[in-house]
Amino acid sequence: MALKVVLVIIGIATAGAAALGLTKGHVYCKGGPYSRTMQPVAFWLSITVYCLWSALMMYFAFFARE
């Protein structure tokens, strides 16, 4: 039960980071801050990774067997 709560918190935090990055136009990911205008490929890849990581955490929290 505690593990599922931790996974949900991590999933919500990464989804929030992706949403915040989309609204601000820049995101910090490993390798440096990426701007939507200066480095669009790296920016969108970082947003994609954050969203997929969030989905993965939610999957393991709600659908995976213990």
Backbone bond lengths (Angstrom), bond angles and torsions (degrees), N, CA, C in turn:
res aa  C-N    CA-C-N  psi(-1)  N-CA   C-N-CA  omega(-1)  CA-C   N-CA-C  phi
1 M - - - 1.456 - - 1.530 111.52 -
2 A 1.325 116.35 -43.69 1.464 119.96 -178.92 1.527 110.94 -66.25
3 L 1.326 115.73 -35.54 1.463 119.12 178.74 1.526 110.79 -64.68
4 K 1.319 117.23 -39.47 1.454 120.83 179.66 1.525 111.03 -64.46
5 V 1.326 116.88 -38.00 1.464 120.52 178.05 1.524 110.05 -64.57
6 V 1.317 116.84 -42.82 1.469 121.09 179.05 1.529 110.25 -63.12
7 L 1.327 117.19 -41.99 1.459 120.45 179.44 1.526 111.55 -64.48
8 V 1.327 116.91 -39.39 1.464 120.01 177.99 1.526 110.25 -65.70
9 I 1.320 117.62 -40.90 1.465 120.85 178.85 1.524 110.90 -63.36
10 I 1.324 116.88 -42.65 1.466 120.34 177.87 1.532 110.24 -64.27
11 G 1.325 116.75 -42.10 1.463 120.53 179.20 1.515 112.35 -62.81
12 I 1.329 117.01 -42.35 1.460 120.77 178.93 1.530 110.61 -67.04
13 A 1.326 116.48 -39.19 1.468 120.16 -179.76 1.530 111.49 -65.11
14 T 1.321 117.36 -42.12 1.470 118.77 179.92 1.524 111.63 -71.81
15 A 1.323 117.14 -34.65 1.466 119.12 175.16 1.518 110.43 -66.17
16 G 1.311 116.76 -37.82 1.467 120.62 176.18 1.520 111.96 -65.27
17 A 1.322 116.80 -39.21 1.464 120.13 177.44 1.524 111.08 -64.44
18 A 1.324 116.77 -38.66 1.466 120.11 177.41 1.523 110.71 -66.68
19 A 1.321 117.15 -43.47 1.468 120.50 179.41 1.522 111.06 -65.34
20 L 1.315 116.84 -41.05 1.459 120.54 178.02 1.525 110.96 -64.80
21 G 1.324 116.49 -39.46 1.464 120.44 176.89 1.516 112.35 -64.08
22 L 1.320 116.32 -38.31 1.464 119.77 177.88 1.521 111.67 -66.37
23 T 1.327 117.51 -39.56 1.464 119.73 -178.55 1.521 111.87 -74.08
24 K 1.332 117.36 -36.98 1.462 120.21 -178.42 1.530 112.59 -81.42
25 G 1.320 116.52 -27.31 1.458 119.67 -179.48 1.514 113.61 91.66
26 H 1.320 117.04 5.38 1.462 120.43 174.54 1.517 108.48 -149.58
27 V 1.320 115.26 150.51 1.456 121.47 -177.35 1.519 108.10 -138.62
28 Y 1.327 115.55 145.28 1.456 120.05 175.72 1.513 108.39 -102.01
29 C 1.299 114.70 122.03 1.454 121.32 176.57 1.526 106.49 -133.07
30 K 1.292 117.69 169.01 1.461 120.69 -179.61 1.530 109.03 -55.02
31 G 1.281 116.19 125.56 1.454 120.59 -178.31 1.517 112.19 111.94
32 G 1.300 117.19 -12.12 1.455 119.19 175.88 1.506 113.26 130.01
33 P 1.313 116.35 170.95 1.467 119.75 176.49 1.531 110.08 -75.53
34 Y 1.314 115.68 137.39 1.453 121.26 -179.98 1.518 109.65 -116.65
35 S 1.306 115.82 131.71 1.453 122.01 -179.90 1.518 109.75 -100.66
36 R 1.328 116.16 146.45 1.462 121.02 179.51 1.523 111.03 -65.48
37 T 1.331 117.13 -33.67 1.467 119.78 -176.96 1.530 112.55 -87.85
38 M 1.333 117.72 -36.66 1.464 120.10 -175.19 1.534 112.56 -86.09
39 Q 1.329 117.19 -37.63 1.464 121.48 -178.18 1.530 109.16 -134.24
40 P 1.321 117.24 71.68 1.473 118.88 -173.16 1.533 114.22 -64.89
41 V 1.306 118.63 -35.63 1.465 120.24 -178.39 1.526 110.02 -67.26
42 A 1.312 116.81 -47.66 1.466 120.49 179.14 1.526 110.77 -64.98
43 F 1.322 117.50 -37.18 1.461 121.35 178.44 1.520 110.49 -62.02
44 W 1.327 117.26 -51.13 1.458 120.19 -177.11 1.519 112.00 -69.71
45 L 1.319 118.31 -31.83 1.461 120.26 174.34 1.526 110.97 -66.20
46 S 1.314 117.02 -39.38 1.465 120.56 177.61 1.519 111.18 -65.16
47 I 1.316 117.22 -42.77 1.464 120.97 177.49 1.527 109.90 -62.71
48 T 1.326 117.11 -41.58 1.464 121.40 178.49 1.525 111.29 -62.72
49 V 1.322 116.21 -43.70 1.465 120.15 179.18 1.522 110.18 -63.61
50 Y 1.319 118.40 -42.36 1.457 120.73 178.17 1.527 111.11 -62.08
51 C 1.314 117.65 -42.76 1.469 120.93 -179.94 1.525 111.37 -67.42
52 L 1.318 117.18 -42.03 1.462 119.97 178.72 1.526 111.61 -67.11
53 W 1.328 116.92 -37.69 1.457 120.56 177.36 1.532 110.00 -63.67
54 S 1.320 116.26 -40.91 1.460 120.65 177.60 1.526 110.65 -62.95
55 A 1.316 117.25 -44.77 1.464 121.14 178.34 1.527 110.99 -62.91
56 L 1.308 117.58 -38.94 1.455 121.56 178.78 1.528 111.04 -64.33
57 M 1.310 117.34 -43.19 1.464 121.00 178.53 1.531 110.73 -63.83
58 M 1.319 117.19 -41.67 1.458 120.22 179.54 1.529 110.95 -67.93
59 Y 1.310 117.19 -36.47 1.462 120.53 176.95 1.520 110.31 -60.66
60 F 1.323 117.07 -49.81 1.454 119.78 -178.59 1.524 111.91 -69.08
61 A 1.310 118.04 -26.93 1.459 120.34 178.77 1.524 111.94 -75.30
62 F 1.330 118.14 -36.04 1.459 120.12 -171.94 1.535 115.42 -110.50
63 F 1.324 118.54 -27.64 1.458 119.60 -171.72 1.512 115.25 -115.38
64 A 1.309 118.81 -21.63 1.459 120.59 -177.63 1.524 110.00 -78.39
65 R 1.292 116.09 149.22 1.458 120.72 177.81 1.514 110.24 -75.92
66 E 1.298 115.42 154.48 1.466 119.75 179.83 1.495 110.63 -83.15
